[in-house]
Amino acid sequence: MRGTHPSRRLGAGLLTAGLISLGLLPVPAQAAADTNLALGRAATAGGANGGYPASNVTDGSQQSYWEGPLGSFPQWVQVDLGTQVDL
């Protein structure tokens, strides 16, 4: 099996970094905003499955999550941010 040339990897990495810096590629959401506006806010949902309530959405932990009821569509979760915030 042939391996990838290091120069190709370097070129692809430099091209990607350049396109991101020019705004031509999307930046991951976490890198785009440093402030978690939903942290600790009230969350409501159309339902929940077992031990995965809507409050898990705003608890700040990457280990927990909200899960909608099985077989129920559409599934939704909503967070009240309180006031309008300009970023």
KEDOKOL-801091 format. One record per residue: x, z, y of N, C-alpha, C, O in turn; residue in three letters; residue number from 1. Coordinates in Angstrom, 2 decimals. Each point is the difference from the previous one (the first is absolute). Example, Ala and Ser with C-alpha at 12.3 -4.5 7.8 and 13.67 -1.06 7.14 Angstrom:
    neast      nup   nnorth   caeast     caup  canorth    ceast      cup   cnorth    oeast      oup   onorth  type  seq
    13.19     7.80    -5.69    -0.89     0.00     1.19     0.90     0.00     1.20     1.04     0.66    -0.02   ALA    1
    -1.39    -1.38     1.07     0.82     0.06     1.19    -0.77     0.73     1.09     0.51     0.17     1.11   SER    2
***
This chain:
    neast      nup   nnorth   caeast     caup  canorth    ceast      cup   cnorth    oeast      oup   onorth  type  seq
     0.85     0.00    -1.17    -0.85     0.00     1.17     0.89     0.00     1.24     1.01     0.71     0.06   MET    1
    -1.38    -1.50     0.89     0.79    -0.08     1.23    -0.45     1.06     0.99    -1.19     0.26     0.15   ARG    2
     2.13     0.33     0.53    -0.30     1.01     1.01    -0.16    -0.63     1.37     0.38    -1.15     0.22   GLY    3
    -0.95     1.90     0.70    -0.16    -0.45     1.37     1.32     0.17     0.74     0.67     1.02    -0.15   THR    4
    -0.31    -2.00     0.93     1.23     0.07     0.77    -0.14     1.04     1.12    -1.03     0.04     0.68   HIS    5
     2.04     0.78    -0.49    -0.07     1.01     1.07    -0.21    -0.64     1.38    -0.67     0.60     0.85   PRO    6
     1.21    -1.79    -0.62    -0.17    -0.64     1.30    -1.45    -0.40     0.24    -0.47     0.02     1.14   SER    7
    -0.25    -0.37    -2.20    -1.44    -0.33     0.15    -0.79     1.24     0.35    -0.90    -0.04     0.85   ARG    8
     1.22     1.15    -1.50    -0.69     1.25     0.31     0.26     0.42     1.44    -0.92     0.41     0.71   ARG    9
     2.16    -0.51    -0.29     0.36     0.36     1.37    -0.73    -0.90     0.98    -0.55     0.48     1.00   LEU   10
     0.54    -1.77    -1.27    -0.69    -0.95     0.88    -1.49     0.28     0.09    -0.57    -0.02     1.09   GLY   11
    -0.07     0.30    -2.23    -1.43     0.31    -0.01    -0.27     1.30     0.76    -0.99     0.09     0.73   ALA   12
     1.86     0.91    -0.90    -0.18     1.27     0.71     0.14    -0.17     1.50    -0.78     0.57     0.77   GLY   13
     1.77    -1.33    -0.35     0.20    -0.24     1.43    -1.16    -0.80     0.60    -0.45     0.29     1.11   LEU   14
    -0.04    -1.28    -1.85    -1.14    -0.79     0.47    -1.24     0.87     0.15    -0.70    -0.08     1.01   LEU   15
     0.43     0.92    -2.00    -1.16     0.90     0.06     0.11     0.97     1.17    -0.97     0.21     0.73   THR   16
     2.14     0.38    -0.55     0.20     0.94     1.11    -0.18    -0.70     1.34    -0.58     0.57     0.93   ALA   17
     1.07    -1.79    -0.82    -0.16    -0.75     1.25    -1.44    -0.33     0.29    -0.44     0.12     1.15   GLY   18
    -0.32    -0.53    -2.17    -1.42    -0.33     0.20    -0.81     1.24     0.36    -0.92    -0.08     0.82   LEU   19
     1.24     1.22    -1.42    -0.70     1.25     0.34     0.29     0.38     1.45    -0.90     0.41     0.74   ILE   20
     2.17    -0.53    -0.34     0.36     0.39     1.37    -0.63    -0.93     1.04    -0.24     0.42     1.13   SER   21
    -0.03    -1.66    -1.50    -0.67    -0.93     0.92    -1.52     0.14    -0.03    -0.70    -0.61     0.80   LEU   22
     0.20     1.41    -1.73    -1.43     0.20    -0.10    -0.70    -1.07    -0.81    -1.22    -0.13     0.08   GLY   23
     1.96    -0.64    -0.86    -0.59    -1.07    -0.79    -0.41     0.46    -1.39    -0.71    -0.72    -0.70   LEU   24
     1.15     1.90     0.28    -0.42     0.59    -1.26    -0.61     1.36     0.30     0.46     0.70     0.91   LEU   25
    -1.49    -0.31    -1.66    -0.61     1.30     0.24     0.95     1.14    -0.36     0.80    -0.10    -0.92   PRO   26
    -0.92     1.18     1.65     0.77     1.21    -0.25    -0.90     0.95    -0.78    -1.18     0.09     0.31   VAL   27
     1.70     0.63    -1.31    -0.83     0.96    -0.72    -0.67     0.99     0.95     0.57     0.36     1.03   PRO   28
    -1.78     0.06    -1.36    -0.79     0.87     0.88     0.73     1.28     0.37    -0.08     0.44     1.14   ALA   29
     0.79     0.16    -2.07     0.71     1.24     0.28     1.09    -0.20     1.05     0.24     0.89     0.82   GLN   30
     0.41    -2.04    -0.84     1.05    -0.28     0.98    -0.58    -0.35     1.36     0.66     0.19     1.02   ALA   31
    -1.89    -0.70    -1.00    -0.61    -0.43     1.25    -0.44     1.19     0.86     0.09    -0.07     1.23   ALA   32
    -0.57     1.14    -1.84    -0.49     1.14     0.77     0.57     1.29    -0.58    -0.07     0.24    -1.20   ALA   33
     0.62     0.58     2.06     0.58     1.26    -0.46    -1.01     1.13    -0.04     0.23     1.02    -0.65   ASP   34
    -1.37    -1.18     1.34    -0.99     1.05     0.11    -1.15    -0.25    -0.97    -0.58    -1.08    -0.01   THR   35
     0.24     2.08    -0.79    -1.15    -0.08    -0.90    -1.21     0.54     0.74    -0.20     1.21     0.08   ASN   36
    -0.60    -2.11     0.47    -1.16     0.40     0.80    -1.09     0.66    -0.82    -0.83     0.73     0.55   LEU   37
     0.80    -0.97    -1.86    -1.05     0.54    -0.85     0.34     1.34    -0.62    -0.86     0.64    -0.60   ALA   38
     2.10    -0.19     0.72     0.43     1.23    -0.65    -0.86     1.19     0.40    -0.10     0.35     1.18   LEU   39
    -0.52     0.27    -2.16    -0.82     1.19     0.22    -1.39    -0.25     0.55    -0.75     0.95     0.22   GLY   40
     0.39    -2.19     0.02    -1.33    -0.32     0.54    -1.05     0.03    -1.11     0.33    -0.05    -1.18   ARG   41
    -1.58     0.12     1.59    -1.11    -0.01    -0.95    -0.17    -1.40    -0.59     0.05    -1.00     0.72   ALA   42
    -0.24     0.94    -2.02    -0.21    -1.27    -0.68    -1.30     0.07    -0.80    -0.30     1.02    -0.62   ALA   43
    -0.45    -2.10     0.64    -1.21    -0.11    -0.79     0.09    -1.26    -0.85     0.74    -0.92     0.33   THR   44
    -1.49     0.90    -1.42     0.04    -1.15    -0.90    -1.38    -0.24    -0.59    -0.87     0.87     0.05   ALA   45
     0.69    -2.05    -0.60    -1.25    -0.35    -0.66    -0.17     0.72    -1.33    -1.06    -0.08    -0.61   GLY   46
     2.08     0.78     0.17    -0.01     0.75    -1.25     1.42     0.28    -0.43     0.95    -0.45     0.65   GLY   47
    -0.80     1.18    -1.72     1.33     0.31    -0.51    -0.06     0.11    -1.51    -1.05     0.30    -0.58   ALA   48
     2.18    -0.53    -0.04     0.11     0.09    -1.45     0.82     1.24    -0.35     1.18     0.09     0.32   ASN   49
    -1.82     0.85    -0.98     0.69     1.20    -0.49     0.72     0.77     1.07    -0.58     0.35     1.03   GLY   50
     1.84    -0.07    -1.26     0.80     0.82     0.91     0.72    -0.79     1.07     1.08     0.40     0.43   GLY   51
    -1.65    -1.52     0.00     0.64    -0.85     1.01    -0.92    -0.16     1.22    -0.48    -1.10     0.27   TYR   52
     0.25     2.19     0.48    -0.94    -0.03     1.12     0.56    -0.75     1.22     1.20    -0.29     0.06   PRO   53
    -2.07     0.00     0.89     0.40    -0.71     1.22     1.04     0.77     0.80     0.79    -0.61     0.71   ALA   54
    -0.79     1.92    -0.80     0.98     0.79     0.75     1.44    -0.30    -0.42     0.93     0.29     0.76   SER   55
    -0.73    -0.87    -1.93     1.35    -0.38    -0.43     0.57    -1.12     0.87     1.22    -0.17     0.05   ASN   56
    -2.07    -0.58     0.63     0.46    -1.10     0.84     0.82     0.51     1.18     0.96    -0.65     0.42   VAL   57
    -1.32     1.80     0.11     0.64     0.50     1.23     0.86     1.24    -0.22     0.36     0.67     0.97   THR   58
    -0.01    -0.36    -2.22     0.79     1.22    -0.24     1.50    -0.20     0.19     0.75     0.97    -0.04   ASP   59
    -0.31    -2.19     0.25     1.42    -0.27     0.27     0.88    -0.06    -1.23     1.21    -0.20     0.12   GLY   60
    -1.78     0.36    -1.30     0.78    -0.02    -1.23    -0.07    -1.38    -0.66    -1.08    -0.57    -0.13   SER   61
     2.22     0.05    -0.27     0.02    -1.26    -0.73    -0.34     0.21    -1.47    -0.14    -0.97    -0.75   GLN   62
     0.00     2.21     0.32    -0.32     0.31    -1.40    -1.50     0.05    -0.25    -0.43    -0.01    -1.16   GLN   63
    -0.38     0.06     2.21    -1.45     0.06    -0.17    -0.64    -1.24     0.58     0.58    -0.68     0.85   SER   64
    -1.78     0.39    -1.30    -0.70    -1.19     0.49    -1.50     0.17    -0.20    -0.44     0.88    -0.74   TYR   65
    -0.33    -1.72     1.42    -1.45    -0.03    -0.16    -0.32    -1.07    -1.02     0.62    -1.06    -0.02   TRP   66
    -1.59     1.34    -0.82    -0.46    -0.98    -0.97    -1.51    -0.05     0.05    -0.67     1.03    -0.13   GLU   67
     0.13    -2.22     0.33    -1.44    -0.17     0.08    -0.65     0.14    -1.36     0.67    -0.04    -1.03   GLY   68
    -2.00     0.21     1.02    -0.71     0.15    -1.27     0.11    -1.26    -0.85    -0.07    -1.12     0.51   PRO   69
     0.24     1.31    -1.80     0.16    -1.13    -0.91    -1.27    -0.86    -0.04    -1.11     0.53    -0.12   LEU   70
     1.28    -1.82     0.21    -1.12    -0.93    -0.11    -0.90    -0.06     1.21    -1.05    -0.63    -0.06   GLY   71
     1.42     1.25     1.14    -0.82     0.00     1.21     0.68    -0.85     1.07     1.12     0.29     0.41   SER   72
    -1.82    -1.32     0.05     0.57    -0.87     1.02    -1.04    -0.23     1.08    -1.18    -0.08    -0.33   PHE   73
     1.53    -0.03     1.59     1.37     0.11     0.52     0.45     1.45     0.06    -0.82     0.91     0.10   PRO   74
     2.11    -0.71    -0.16     0.60     1.33     0.14     0.62     0.08     1.39     0.64    -0.96     0.44   GLN   75
    -0.82     2.08     0.24     0.54     0.11     1.35     0.41     1.44     0.30    -0.52     0.95    -0.57   TRP   76
     1.46    -0.85     1.48     0.43     1.30     0.52     0.18    -0.18     1.51     0.45    -1.05     0.46   VAL   77
    -0.80     2.08     0.29     0.04    -0.08     1.47     0.68     1.24     0.56    -0.23     1.11    -0.49   GLN   78
     1.06    -1.30     1.51     0.69     1.12     0.65    -0.38     0.00     1.47     0.12    -1.03     0.68   VAL   79
    -0.57     2.17    -0.18    -0.32     0.14     1.42     1.26     0.45     0.72     0.48     1.11    -0.21   ASP   80
     0.05    -1.99     1.06     1.23     0.33     0.74    -0.26     0.80     1.26     0.94     0.41     0.68   LEU   81
    -2.20    -0.18    -0.35    -0.33     0.85     1.15    -0.16    -0.77     1.28    -1.09    -0.03     0.56   GLY   82
     2.14    -0.58    -0.08    -0.03    -0.76     1.25     0.79    -1.27    -0.17     0.74    -0.17    -0.97   THR   83
    -0.90    -0.73     1.93     0.76    -1.23     0.00     1.45     0.30     0.33     0.28     0.78     0.91   GLN   84
     0.63    -1.39    -1.65     1.42     0.22     0.21     0.67    -1.35     0.22    -0.14    -0.90    -0.83   VAL   85
     0.86     0.76     1.92     0.76    -1.21     0.26     1.41     0.18    -0.48     0.67     0.97     0.35   ASP   86
    -0.20    -1.92    -1.15     1.36     0.08    -0.53     0.92    -0.90     0.77     1.20    -0.07    -0.30   LEU   87
***
